[in-house]
Amino acid sequence: MRSSAEIDFSGRVSPRELPELMDGDCSYEDFRGCLRSLEQVNRWLLGYRPTLAWLKPLAPGLRDPLHIVDVGSGGGDLLRQIAGWARRRGIAVQLTGIDLNPYAARAAAESTPKELGIAWVTGDALAYRPEKPVDIVVSSLMAHHLEDEEIIALLRWMEATAQAGWIINDLERSERTCRMFGWVASVLGWHRFVRHDGPVSFRRAFRKEDWVRLLAAADVPRETATVEHWRPGRLCVGRWK
């Protein structure tokens, strides 16, 4: 792969044109190892912070558990963070993770204490019809795996499904952050998938104008949604209803 200094970051690259290793055929062991490194990425680079900050308006004492669904839940680390966050604040939650890759549910279940009661579902979120209505939809580091038309469909589904609100926590397309990530990944020895896919992800990631365009295409009124930069390297879009 060329160095980031030789790459044009001005426009988003299609995932079809620039695939990631974790999206292809691989062994369960490699997939699980990649997810475990991604959890370290989120810890080291403060990846959970934007989602947990967005959840702050939630108050304790609600009679019914809030149903929070994580789309593209991977190894389940975000929902484990939300479970701890909610427990410390006395907020009752019902947590569901959904992912297309059947390896994800297996890896998440292996890494998650059973007492947290998180449900792991394999399937397409857009076809997900749970018995309990969904209050909040969260998604982290998943949108950059999608083509624009798939993101538009996801936004429409979240609008129709989430009764209280939704947030997409993803990467900001940035040469500087891409370089920083490559250096950290090399020093810390993260899984080879992560070392390869990280720079690819930054090229498939977003800038504010991308989200403005995608929100408009999904018929989400711009004034109802926030697009926020979070250092290092995150760009998050969400809305409360």
C-alpha positions as CSV (number, residue, x, y, z in Angstrom):
1,M,0.0,0.0,0.0
2,R,1.2,3.5,-0.8
3,S,2.1,5.8,2.1
4,S,-0.6,8.2,3.2
5,A,1.5,11.1,1.9
6,E,0.9,9.7,-1.6
7,I,-2.8,9.3,-1.2
8,D,-5.6,11.8,-1.9
9,F,-7.9,12.1,1.1
10,S,-10.2,14.7,-0.5
11,G,-13.0,12.3,-1.4
12,R,-14.4,9.1,0.1
13,V,-13.3,5.9,-1.6
14,S,-15.9,3.2,-2.2
15,P,-15.6,0.1,-0.1
16,R,-16.0,-1.9,-3.3
17,E,-12.9,-0.3,-4.7
18,L,-10.8,-0.6,-1.6
19,P,-11.7,-3.7,0.5
20,E,-10.7,-4.5,4.0
21,L,-9.3,-7.9,5.1
22,M,-11.9,-8.3,7.8
23,D,-14.7,-8.1,5.3
24,G,-13.3,-11.0,3.2
25,D,-13.1,-14.7,3.8
26,C,-11.0,-15.4,6.9
27,S,-10.8,-17.9,9.7
28,Y,-12.7,-17.4,13.0
29,E,-9.4,-17.0,14.8
30,D,-8.3,-14.1,12.6
31,F,-11.7,-12.5,12.8
32,R,-11.7,-12.8,16.6
33,G,-8.1,-11.5,16.8
34,C,-9.0,-8.5,14.7
35,L,-12.0,-7.7,17.0
36,R,-9.8,-8.0,20.1
37,S,-7.3,-5.5,18.6
38,L,-10.2,-3.2,17.6
39,E,-11.3,-3.2,21.3
40,Q,-7.8,-2.0,22.1
41,V,-8.0,0.6,19.4
42,N,-11.2,1.9,21.0
43,R,-9.6,2.0,24.4
44,W,-6.4,3.6,23.4
45,L,-7.9,6.2,21.1
46,L,-11.0,7.0,23.2
47,G,-13.4,5.5,20.7
48,Y,-16.2,4.9,23.2
49,R,-16.3,8.5,24.5
50,P,-18.5,10.1,21.8
51,T,-21.2,7.5,22.2
52,L,-21.3,7.5,26.0
53,A,-21.3,11.4,25.9
54,W,-24.3,11.3,23.5
55,L,-26.2,9.0,25.9
56,K,-25.8,11.5,28.8
57,P,-29.3,12.9,28.5
58,L,-30.7,9.6,29.6
59,A,-31.9,9.7,33.2
60,P,-32.2,7.0,35.9
61,G,-35.5,5.8,37.3
62,L,-37.2,4.8,34.1
63,R,-39.8,2.1,34.7
64,D,-39.1,0.0,31.6
65,P,-35.6,-0.9,30.4
66,L,-34.4,1.1,27.4
67,H,-33.9,-1.1,24.4
68,I,-30.6,-0.2,22.8
69,V,-29.5,-1.9,19.6
70,D,-26.0,-1.8,18.3
71,V,-25.8,-2.2,14.5
72,G,-22.6,-3.8,13.4
73,S,-21.8,-4.9,17.0
74,G,-18.7,-6.9,16.1
75,G,-17.1,-8.2,19.3
76,G,-19.6,-6.5,21.5
77,D,-17.2,-4.1,23.2
78,L,-19.4,-1.0,22.7
79,L,-22.4,-2.7,24.4
80,R,-20.2,-3.9,27.2
81,Q,-19.2,-0.3,27.8
82,I,-22.8,0.9,27.6
83,A,-23.8,-1.9,30.1
84,G,-21.2,-0.6,32.6
85,W,-22.1,3.0,32.0
86,A,-25.9,2.3,32.5
87,R,-25.2,0.3,35.7
88,R,-23.2,3.0,37.3
89,R,-26.0,5.5,36.6
90,G,-28.9,3.3,37.7
91,I,-30.4,3.2,34.1
92,A,-32.2,0.0,33.2
93,V,-31.3,-1.2,29.7
94,Q,-32.0,-4.1,27.4
95,L,-29.0,-4.5,25.0
96,T,-29.0,-6.2,21.6
97,G,-26.1,-6.5,19.2
98,I,-26.7,-7.3,15.6
99,D,-24.1,-8.1,13.0
100,L,-24.2,-9.7,9.5
101,N,-21.1,-11.8,10.2
102,P,-21.9,-15.0,12.1
103,Y,-18.5,-15.0,13.6
104,A,-19.4,-11.7,15.4
105,A,-22.1,-13.2,17.7
106,R,-19.8,-16.1,18.6
107,A,-16.9,-13.8,19.4
108,A,-19.1,-11.3,21.4
109,A,-20.6,-14.1,23.5
110,E,-17.1,-15.5,24.3
111,S,-16.0,-12.0,25.5
112,T,-19.1,-11.0,27.4
113,P,-20.1,-12.0,30.9
114,K,-23.5,-13.8,30.8
115,E,-24.8,-11.7,33.7
116,L,-24.8,-8.7,31.4
117,G,-27.7,-10.3,29.6
118,I,-26.8,-8.9,26.2
119,A,-28.5,-10.6,23.2
120,W,-26.4,-11.2,20.1
121,V,-28.2,-11.5,16.7
122,T,-26.8,-12.6,13.4
123,G,-28.6,-10.9,10.5
124,D,-29.4,-7.8,8.5
125,A,-30.4,-4.9,10.8
126,L,-32.7,-3.5,8.1
127,A,-34.8,-6.7,8.4
128,Y,-34.6,-6.8,12.2
129,R,-38.1,-6.8,13.8
130,P,-37.7,-7.3,17.6
131,E,-40.6,-8.0,20.0
132,K,-39.6,-5.1,22.2
133,P,-39.6,-1.7,20.3
134,V,-36.2,-0.1,19.9
135,D,-35.5,3.1,21.8
136,I,-32.0,3.9,20.7
137,V,-29.8,2.7,17.9
138,V,-26.0,3.0,18.1
139,S,-23.4,2.1,15.6
140,S,-19.6,2.3,15.8
141,L,-17.0,1.9,13.1
142,M,-19.5,0.3,10.8
143,A,-20.7,2.9,8.4
144,H,-17.4,3.2,6.6
145,H,-17.9,-0.5,5.5
146,L,-21.0,0.6,3.6
147,E,-21.5,2.1,0.2
148,D,-23.3,5.5,0.2
149,E,-26.6,3.9,-0.9
150,E,-26.4,1.5,2.0
151,I,-25.7,4.3,4.5
152,I,-28.8,6.1,3.2
153,A,-30.9,3.0,3.7
154,L,-29.4,2.6,7.2
155,L,-30.3,6.2,8.1
156,R,-33.8,5.7,6.9
157,W,-34.1,2.5,9.0
158,M,-32.8,4.2,12.1
159,E,-35.2,7.1,11.6
160,A,-38.1,4.7,11.3
161,T,-37.0,2.3,14.1
162,A,-35.4,4.3,16.9
163,Q,-38.1,5.9,19.0
164,A,-35.8,8.1,21.1
165,G,-32.7,8.7,18.9
166,W,-29.7,7.3,17.1
167,I,-26.0,7.9,16.8
168,I,-23.3,6.7,14.3
169,N,-19.8,6.9,15.7
170,D,-17.3,6.6,12.8
171,L,-14.0,7.9,11.5
172,E,-13.1,11.2,10.1
173,R,-11.2,11.1,6.8
174,S,-7.9,12.7,7.7
175,E,-4.3,12.1,6.4
176,R,-2.9,13.2,9.8
177,T,-5.0,10.8,11.8
178,C,-4.3,8.0,9.4
179,R,-0.6,8.5,9.8
180,M,-0.9,8.6,13.6
181,F,-3.0,5.4,13.6
182,G,-0.4,3.6,11.4
183,W,2.3,4.5,13.9
184,V,0.4,3.4,17.0
185,A,-0.8,0.2,15.3
186,S,2.8,-0.7,14.5
187,V,4.2,0.2,17.9
188,L,1.5,-1.7,19.8
189,G,1.6,-4.7,17.5
190,W,-2.2,-4.9,16.7
191,H,-3.5,-7.7,14.6
192,R,-2.3,-7.7,11.0
193,F,-5.9,-7.1,9.8
194,V,-6.1,-3.9,11.9
195,R,-2.7,-2.7,10.6
196,H,-3.9,-3.2,7.0
197,D,-7.5,-2.1,7.4
198,G,-6.9,1.0,9.5
199,P,-5.4,3.1,6.7
200,V,-8.1,1.7,4.3
201,S,-10.8,2.7,6.8
202,F,-9.6,6.3,6.9
203,R,-9.8,6.5,3.1
204,R,-13.4,5.1,3.2
205,A,-14.4,7.4,6.1
206,F,-16.2,10.8,6.2
207,R,-16.0,14.5,6.4
208,K,-18.8,16.8,7.5
209,E,-19.9,17.5,3.9
210,D,-20.4,13.8,3.3
211,W,-22.8,13.4,6.2
212,V,-24.7,16.6,5.2
213,R,-25.2,15.0,1.8
214,L,-26.1,11.6,3.1
215,L,-28.6,13.0,5.7
216,A,-30.3,15.0,2.9
217,A,-30.5,11.9,0.7
218,A,-32.1,10.0,3.6
219,D,-34.6,12.9,4.2
220,V,-33.3,13.6,7.7
221,P,-33.8,17.3,8.3
222,R,-30.3,18.8,8.7
223,E,-31.4,21.0,11.7
224,T,-32.4,17.9,13.6
225,A,-29.1,16.1,13.5
226,T,-25.7,16.9,14.9
227,V,-22.3,16.2,13.2
228,E,-19.5,16.4,15.7
229,H,-15.7,16.1,15.6
230,W,-14.1,14.0,18.4
231,R,-10.4,13.8,18.7
232,P,-8.6,11.7,17.7
233,G,-10.1,10.9,14.4
234,R,-13.8,10.5,15.0
235,L,-16.8,12.1,13.2
236,C,-20.2,11.3,14.8
237,V,-23.7,12.0,13.5
238,G,-26.8,11.6,15.6
239,R,-30.1,12.9,16.7
240,W,-32.5,12.9,19.5
241,K,-36.2,12.8,18.6
